[in-house]
Amino acid sequence: MAPRSNPTARQQRLGAELRKLREAAGLSTEQAASLLATNRTVITSTEAGRHGISPERVRRMAYNYDCTDQELVDALAGMGADRTKGWWEDFRDVLPPTFLDIAELEWFARDLRMSTMAHIPGPFQTEPYARALFQAAIPSLPDDEFEARVSHRTQRRKALDRPGAPTYTAIIHEAALRIEVGGRRVLREQLDHILELTGRANIVVRAIPFSAGAFPGSGQAFLYAHAEVPSLDTVQLDRTNVAEFLHVGAQLRKFSLQLDQMERIALSESATHDLIRSIAHQL
């Protein structure tokens, strides 16, 4: 196993899942190391995401941990197999790690569902819109980090353009469609861009109108990333300058139910397109 000086969120998640399997089998790190003919340090480093691990090694660990969930084993082995350097790695040591983690999460997701109340979802943002958002930061960002954040934000759309891109369902509150980020012209261009994106087969946009009133999850924006198996799903919550990632089953169920409820009260796709056109026409 080759050491990784900069463990990615995906590698850390793989290590955490392998730790869960070991603990479920009732094995200590010493016992696991003995079964795998290695030493305790390798086990702890792997579980911390500090070492890359081959698919064969993942399968061997799962076998010794008595894991009978073949779909889960296959998904974990796939996580070990992918050593591709993502575009987001160009921003390592330039931006906070959570920026990279979000891009990596979007890239590898099977499907994505997003709810947002005040801003357009990141991968949908035009450069002028993103610039206006980051210009509003207090305190002001240093010039180099400001430009890096704008570039990173606009490049997140690559996840929607790649072969086999995930289906992205964005549930956007009417407030986010009306707040004039960057002014009327910038917002009008942003809304036109969203309408262009909805022409793609893998992008669904639905709006929650003001008339919907209160609903579960209305107080925050969050992203639900579906993995190859449900137990590997992730919810990413937006915080001020920080992203929080949730993996616990009860938390996943909560946010999945909130999204289900939002979809029930949201406008249809065609009615959403009509609303966006109407707002853009008013600008």
C-alpha positions, 0 to 999 in steps of 0.5 A: 500500500502506498502512503497518501500525504493528502488523504481525500474525503473518499479515502477517509470514508473508505477507511471509516467503513472498514473500521465499522466492519472490523468493529462489527466483527468484534475484532481489535486492530491487533486481531485484524492485523494478525488475520491479514498478516500485517501490523497494527499500524497498517490497520489504523493508518488504513482506517484513518485514510492515510494509506491507499488500499487496493480492491483486492485488499478491501475484499480480503479485509471484508472476508476476514471481517465476515461481511456478507453484504456483497453489494457493500463489499463491491462498492467499497472495493470500487472506492479503493480502485479509483485513484484518479486525481480529480480536478479539485486537487488543484485547489488543495492547500489553496482552499479549505479542505471542505471545498474539495470534499464537496466537489469529490462528493458530487463527482462520485455520487450516483444521484444528487438531490439538493435543497436551497433556500437563499442561493442558486445551487453551486454547480448551477452558478454562473461566474458573475453570480458566484463572484457576487456571492464571494464579494459579500463575504465578511471579512473580505477574502484575500484576492488569491483565495477569492479567485480560487473560490470563484474558479472552484465554484464554477468548475463544480459543474464538471460533475454534471458534464462527465460521462455517466453524470449523476441525476441532479434534482435541485429543489430551489425556494422562490426566494433564491430565484428572486434575490438579486445577487449581483444585481438584476442583470446578473440574476437574469443571466443566472436564471437563463442559465438554469433554464438552459440546464433544465434541457439536459436529461440529468438535471431536474429543477423544481421550485417551492413557491412562497405560497407553500408556507412552512415545510420541514427543512426550510431553515437550511440548504443541504445536499443528499448524495446517493452512493452505490449502496444506501449505507454509503449515502452522505448528507452535506449541510451548509454552514458559514464557511464550513461544510458538515458531512453526515453518514449516520442512518437516522440522519440520512433517513431524516433528510431523505424524508425532508426532501420527499416532502419538499418534492411533494409541495414543489411546483412541477418542472413545467410550472417551475420553468414558467415561474423562472421565465416570469421572474427573468422577464420582470428583471 
